[in-house]
Amino acid sequence: MPAALGACLLSFTAFWVAQRAAHVSMIDLMVYRAEGATVRAGGDLYALRTTAAQLPSTYPPFAALLFTPLTLLDVTGMRTLATAGNLGLLLVFVGLSLRLAGHARVEGVLWVAAAAVWCEPVWTTVRYGQVNLLLAVLVLWDLSRRPVERPARWAGVGVGLAAAVKLTPALFAVFLLATGLAARLAGRDAGPWLRHARGAGAAFAGATLLAAAVLPYDSWRFWTGTVFQTGRVGRAEETANQALRGVLARLLHTPDPGGLWVAAAALTAVLGLAVAVAAELRGRRAWAVAVCAVTALLISPVSWSHHWVWCVPVVVLLWTRGRRTAAAGTALVFCSYALWWVPHGHGRPELHQDAAALVLSGLYTVTGLLFLALARTSLRRPDPAPDPPVSDPPVSAPPVRLRP
């Protein structure tokens, strides 16, 4: 334990120093602060353009409400708090990932966090001051506990709130609903999953309606138009976009892969959810959650490299399930920073990549697809570390009556 604690503190300290030496901009955190200031001032949230890059607001209005406290801090204090907060969230995220995999020990959390802090998605999340770790913690907090361990009224709250801040986590609610329906068709008790899905929907609706009550104009504008404008988030072909749409844009040398992406995303969504549901019904919650997370990242119009913080539970899962080679290879991909080795940035060189650059700039997407295939094959054999059952409640034996 002392060695693990020392290693974690040393790694986090070195990380903090390295971030400061790199003069990280925390540009997304500055956007969040500007959104909070716009809300307080009663301005037009989706007309906002801020920072030297003239970045717009892209999240639902509920997120802007959560960002208003940032305006109470000076920039230096806000950046310090964001860095410390993300490092704390990383510890929680690793702990929940290990808990999901059935290996939740404090010493293990410290060792894994000491290494995970240096993977590219985590580095970039802290560099930009992003909310990825917070949203991932909300989802894992919700899904890493068994239904019998929490009151039904709290089931789905984490998933619903995460989806209200950023829409991608909504796929977890779809996964819960699909699992419940599949269980019902199989003649099993669908209640736990359907209650969980309803809870996620209620939490999402409550947060969204709260935002609509406070910000009616911005809410109307977002949900009737802005939500469909994927170009506001960034160009599809950018190297940082590690979704299927980004890979196809670079592969086809076009800023809009159009119908091909829609078909590929739809097929991936169906197959990914099918694997996640099958894993869940077999009592393999860890596989189900990881598969659902990777599927969401693949089918989203834009999944920046820092969104792939879900690589942490994926590597943990593979390692604890005896897939050591796959775990090491996955860790290498996300710690290599290889996608940044190719030309990117001004002049849109991503539209003219050669074969080698296409491979390097699509590593996360390819790794995600390979993980889905590996998860599918893993369901065909016994799990060396199976999860506790999460579906049907235990059936008690009838009481034995003793004759007088």
Solvent accessible surface area in square Angstrom, and as a share of the most:
residue,aa,sasa,rsa
1,M,105,0.47
2,P,112,0.71
3,A,69,0.53
4,A,0,0.00
5,L,80,0.40
6,G,37,0.36
7,A,29,0.23
8,C,4,0.02
9,L,106,0.53
10,L,131,0.65
11,S,16,0.10
12,F,22,0.09
13,T,79,0.46
14,A,45,0.35
15,F,0,0.00
16,W,74,0.26
17,V,92,0.53
18,A,31,0.24
19,Q,0,0.00
20,R,84,0.31
21,A,72,0.56
22,A,57,0.44
23,H,159,0.71
24,V,18,0.10
25,S,54,0.35
26,M,1,0.01
27,I,43,0.22
28,D,23,0.12
29,L,10,0.05
30,M,47,0.21
31,V,10,0.05
32,Y,8,0.03
33,R,59,0.21
34,A,20,0.16
35,E,5,0.02
36,G,0,0.00
37,A,46,0.36
38,T,19,0.11
39,V,22,0.12
40,R,148,0.54
41,A,89,0.69
42,G,65,0.63
43,G,37,0.35
44,D,54,0.28
45,L,2,0.01
46,Y,2,0.01
47,A,57,0.44
48,L,30,0.15
49,R,113,0.41
50,T,24,0.14
51,T,39,0.23
52,A,113,0.87
53,A,59,0.46
54,Q,106,0.47
55,L,54,0.27
56,P,21,0.13
57,S,0,0.00
58,T,40,0.23
59,Y,24,0.09
60,P,5,0.03
61,P,2,0.01
62,F,18,0.08
63,A,0,0.00
64,A,1,0.01
65,L,32,0.16
66,L,88,0.44
67,F,14,0.06
68,T,29,0.17
69,P,76,0.48
70,L,34,0.17
71,T,27,0.16
72,L,131,0.65
73,L,63,0.32
74,D,95,0.49
75,V,51,0.29
76,T,101,0.59
77,G,30,0.29
78,M,2,0.01
79,R,79,0.29
80,T,60,0.35
81,L,109,0.54
82,A,20,0.15
83,T,0,0.00
84,A,47,0.36
85,G,34,0.33
86,N,9,0.05
87,L,14,0.07
88,G,32,0.31
89,L,43,0.22
90,L,1,0.00
91,L,58,0.29
92,V,73,0.42
93,F,0,0.00
94,V,0,0.00
95,G,17,0.17
96,L,17,0.08
97,S,2,0.01
98,L,11,0.06
99,R,92,0.34
100,L,7,0.03
101,A,4,0.03
102,G,61,0.59
103,H,82,0.37
104,A,62,0.48
105,R,166,0.61
106,V,97,0.55
107,E,56,0.25
108,G,24,0.23
109,V,22,0.13
110,L,16,0.08
111,W,117,0.41
112,V,45,0.26
113,A,0,0.00
114,A,13,0.10
115,A,67,0.52
116,A,12,0.10
117,V,0,0.00
118,W,89,0.31
119,C,6,0.03
120,E,0,0.00
121,P,0,0.00
122,V,1,0.00
123,W,41,0.14
124,T,3,0.02
125,T,0,0.00
126,V,1,0.00
127,R,93,0.34
128,Y,45,0.17
129,G,3,0.03
130,Q,15,0.07
131,V,19,0.11
132,N,10,0.05
133,L,0,0.00
134,L,74,0.37
135,L,10,0.05
136,A,2,0.01
137,V,18,0.10
138,L,42,0.21
139,V,1,0.01
140,L,0,0.00
141,W,84,0.29
142,D,0,0.00
143,L,0,0.00
144,S,5,0.03
145,R,36,0.13
146,R,25,0.09
147,P,36,0.22
148,V,120,0.69
149,E,103,0.46
150,R,15,0.06
151,P,64,0.40
152,A,62,0.48
153,R,183,0.67
154,W,119,0.42
155,A,8,0.06
156,G,0,0.00
157,V,34,0.19
158,G,0,0.00
159,V,1,0.00
160,G,1,0.01
161,L,57,0.28
162,A,0,0.00
163,A,3,0.02
164,A,1,0.01
165,V,8,0.04
166,K,28,0.12
167,L,63,0.31
168,T,50,0.29
169,P,14,0.09
170,A,39,0.31
171,L,22,0.11
172,F,5,0.02
173,A,23,0.18
174,V,70,0.40
175,F,0,0.00
176,L,0,0.00
177,L,83,0.42
178,A,33,0.26
179,T,0,0.00
180,G,0,0.00
181,L,86,0.43
182,A,30,0.24
183,A,0,0.00
184,R,148,0.54
185,L,162,0.80
186,A,70,0.54
187,G,70,0.68
188,R,77,0.28
189,D,65,0.34
190,A,6,0.05
191,G,18,0.18
192,P,15,0.10
193,W,3,0.01
194,L,17,0.09
195,R,109,0.40
196,H,3,0.01
197,A,13,0.10
198,R,152,0.55
199,G,18,0.17
200,A,2,0.01
201,G,37,0.36
202,A,66,0.51
203,A,18,0.14
204,F,56,0.23
205,A,43,0.34
206,G,40,0.39
207,A,7,0.05
208,T,25,0.14
209,L,124,0.62
210,L,96,0.48
211,A,1,0.01
212,A,33,0.26
213,A,83,0.64
214,V,79,0.46
215,L,19,0.09
216,P,88,0.55
217,Y,135,0.51
218,D,7,0.04
219,S,7,0.05
220,W,179,0.63
221,R,79,0.29
222,F,4,0.02
223,W,77,0.27
224,T,70,0.41
225,G,23,0.22
226,T,11,0.06
227,V,39,0.22
228,F,150,0.62
229,Q,93,0.41
230,T,45,0.26
231,G,60,0.58
232,R,41,0.15
233,V,63,0.36
234,G,19,0.18
235,R,104,0.38
236,A,4,0.03
237,E,1,0.00
238,E,49,0.22
239,T,1,0.01
240,A,18,0.14
241,N,0,0.00
242,Q,0,0.00
243,A,0,0.00
244,L,15,0.08
245,R,25,0.09
246,G,0,0.00
247,V,32,0.19
248,L,24,0.12
249,A,0,0.00
250,R,2,0.01
251,L,91,0.45
252,L,80,0.40
253,H,93,0.42
254,T,35,0.20
255,P,67,0.42
256,D,93,0.48
257,P,11,0.07
258,G,29,0.28
259,G,57,0.55
260,L,93,0.46
261,W,44,0.16
262,V,84,0.48
263,A,61,0.47
264,A,29,0.23
265,A,11,0.08
266,A,55,0.42
267,L,108,0.54
268,T,16,0.09
269,A,18,0.14
270,V,100,0.57
271,L,101,0.50
272,G,0,0.00
273,L,27,0.13
274,A,56,0.44
275,V,14,0.08
276,A,0,0.00
277,V,17,0.10
278,A,25,0.20
279,A,0,0.00
280,E,0,0.00
281,L,36,0.18
282,R,138,0.51
283,G,11,0.10
284,R,23,0.08
285,R,1,0.00
286,A,2,0.01
287,W,4,0.01
288,A,0,0.00
289,V,1,0.00
290,A,3,0.02
291,V,0,0.00
292,C,0,0.00
293,A,2,0.01
294,V,4,0.02
295,T,0,0.00
296,A,5,0.04
297,L,10,0.05
298,L,0,0.00
299,I,36,0.18
300,S,17,0.11
301,P,42,0.26
302,V,12,0.07
303,S,1,0.01
304,W,35,0.12
305,S,1,0.01
306,H,6,0.03
307,H,26,0.12
308,W,4,0.02
309,V,1,0.01
310,W,25,0.09
311,C,6,0.03
312,V,7,0.04
313,P,6,0.04
314,V,8,0.05
315,V,34,0.19
316,V,10,0.06
317,L,4,0.02
318,L,2,0.01
319,W,119,0.42
320,T,25,0.15
321,R,6,0.02
322,G,52,0.50
323,R,50,0.18
324,R,123,0.45
325,T,121,0.70
326,A,34,0.26
327,A,1,0.01
328,A,57,0.44
329,G,34,0.33
330,T,12,0.07
331,A,33,0.26
332,L,125,0.62
333,V,25,0.15
334,F,6,0.02
335,C,62,0.37
336,S,29,0.19
337,Y,60,0.23
338,A,3,0.02
339,L,1,0.01
340,W,70,0.25
341,W,167,0.59
342,V,7,0.04
343,P,88,0.56
344,H,80,0.36
345,G,34,0.32
346,H,190,0.85
347,G,72,0.69
348,R,84,0.31
349,P,34,0.22
350,E,7,0.03
351,L,23,0.11
352,H,145,0.65
353,Q,12,0.06
354,D,95,0.49
355,A,76,0.59
356,A,68,0.52
357,A,10,0.08
358,L,38,0.19
359,V,95,0.54
360,L,48,0.24
361,S,0,0.00
362,G,3,0.02
363,L,38,0.19
364,Y,2,0.01
365,T,1,0.01
366,V,73,0.42
367,T,19,0.11
368,G,2,0.02
369,L,71,0.35
370,L,117,0.58
371,F,9,0.04
372,L,18,0.09
373,A,57,0.44
374,L,35,0.18
375,A,1,0.01
376,R,102,0.37
377,T,61,0.35
378,S,6,0.04
379,L,9,0.05
380,R,172,0.63
381,R,120,0.44
382,P,117,0.74
383,D,15,0.08
384,P,95,0.60
385,A,27,0.21
386,P,93,0.59
387,D,14,0.07
388,P,76,0.48
389,P,110,0.69
390,V,7,0.04
391,S,12,0.08
392,D,63,0.33
393,P,70,0.44
394,P,119,0.75
395,V,144,0.83
396,S,98,0.63
397,A,88,0.68
398,P,111,0.69
399,P,113,0.71
400,V,130,0.74
401,R,216,0.79
402,L,158,0.79
403,R,226,0.82
404,P,180,1.13
